[in-house]
Structures are given as C-alpha cells and as structure tokens.
Amino acid sequence: MIKKKSIIYVRVSTEEQTKGYSLDAQEDEDREFSLRLGYEPIKIFREEGRSAKDLKRPVLKQMLQWGRENKEKFDAVIFWKWERISRGTEQDYAELSTFFQECNVHPLSV
C-alpha cells in the first residue's frame, strides 16, 4: 500500500507567539493530525512573525512554488486553522483554491 504524503504549513505573528500558538505547538498538532488521517508528513514550512493579511509571505510563497514543482509528491496540505494560511480577500482564497486544484491536493485544517 502506498502511503499518502502531506506537507505542513505553520505560521505565527509576533503577537501570537506569546498566546500559546507557537510554531512548535502548531507543528506538533499538525503532525499528529496528519498521521491520524494516514498521511506521512514530508515537508514542513514554518513562517514566523508574519501577518496573514495577504499571501505575500516568503515562506508561503516558497510552499506554493515547491508545491507546484513537486505536485506528484504530496496529497494534502495540513495547517492548524485556515487563518494560518490567510485572513485575506476573496482573491486570496481563489488563488489558494487554484493552487490546491492545480496540485490535486486536499487542504486539511486541524
């Protein structure tokens, strides 16, 4: 049986780091969630000190580029909450939807 693969995206703003939403805490929950659903996490993208007001974040851009270049290597993107990916506009959500469709992957929120 071929095991499904996932990538994980974690993000905190500077303010959130003091409120228990640390990168490590998110990553631990995301890993456990991924494994519970039968996905093997193969890559972690960690974004620190960035707002989710738009998609113009360095690590998110890296993840999107890596995903497009490696779409045959993973089946899902795991993240703690949707707001970790974006709190932006409808256009941002449309762009993310296009990414998920292009890569044929599932966005999965803990």
C-alpha positions in Angstrom: 0.0 0.0 0.0 1.3 3.4 -0.9 1.0 5.9 2.0 -0.3 9.3 1.3 2.0 12.2 1.9 1.4 15.7 3.3 3.2 19.0 3.7 2.6 21.2 6.7 2.4 24.9 7.0 2.7 26.7 10.3 2.6 30.5 10.9 2.6 32.9 13.8 2.6 36.6 14.0 4.8 38.2 16.6 1.8 38.9 18.9 0.5 35.3 18.7 3.8 33.8 19.9 3.0 34.9 23.4 -0.5 33.5 23.4 0.2 29.7 23.1 0.1 29.5 19.3 3.8 28.7 18.9 5.2 27.3 15.8 6.3 24.1 17.7 2.8 23.7 19.2 1.1 24.0 15.8 3.6 21.7 14.2 3.1 19.0 16.8 -0.7 19.2 16.4 -0.4 19.2 12.6 1.9 16.2 12.6 -0.4 14.2 14.9 -3.4 15.2 12.8 -1.6 14.2 9.6 -0.7 10.8 10.9 -4.2 10.1 12.3 -5.6 10.7 8.9 -3.0 8.3 7.3 -0.7 11.0 5.8 3.1 10.9 6.2 4.4 14.5 6.7 7.3 15.0 4.2 8.0 18.7 4.4 7.3 21.5 7.0 7.0 25.2 6.1 7.5 27.5 9.1 6.6 31.2 8.9 7.4 33.4 11.9 6.4 36.9 12.7 4.2 37.4 9.6 0.6 38.6 9.3 -1.9 36.6 7.2 -3.5 39.7 5.8 -2.3 38.6 2.3 -0.4 35.9 0.5 2.8 37.9 0.2 4.7 36.0 2.8 8.2 34.5 1.9 7.6 31.0 3.3 4.1 30.7 2.0 5.4 31.7 -1.5 8.1 29.0 -1.1 5.4 26.5 -0.2 3.3 27.4 -3.2 6.3 27.2 -5.5 7.6 23.9 -4.0 4.1 22.5 -4.3 3.7 23.4 -7.9 7.1 21.9 -8.7 6.5 18.7 -6.7 2.8 18.2 -7.0 3.2 14.4 -7.7 5.0 14.0 -4.3 2.2 15.0 -1.9 -1.6 14.6 -1.4 -2.5 17.2 1.3 -1.6 20.5 2.9 -2.1 20.4 6.7 -2.4 23.6 8.8 -3.7 24.3 12.2 -6.5 26.8 11.2 -7.5 28.5 8.0 -6.3 31.8 9.4 -2.8 30.3 9.4 -2.9 30.4 5.6 -4.9 33.5 5.0 -7.1 36.2 6.5 -7.2 37.9 3.2 -9.5 38.7 0.4 -11.7 36.5 -1.7 -9.0 36.8 -4.3 -6.5 35.3 -1.9 -8.9 32.3 -1.3 -9.4 32.0 -5.1 -5.6 31.8 -5.6 -5.3 29.2 -2.8 -8.1 27.2 -4.3 -6.4 27.3 -7.7 -3.2 26.0 -6.1 -5.0 23.1 -4.4 -6.7 22.2 -7.7 -3.5 22.5 -9.8 -1.6 20.3 -7.4 -4.6 18.0 -6.9 -4.2 18.1 -3.1 -6.5 18.4 -0.1 -6.3 21.4 2.2 -6.8 20.0 5.7 -7.2 22.1 8.9 -6.7 20.6 12.3 
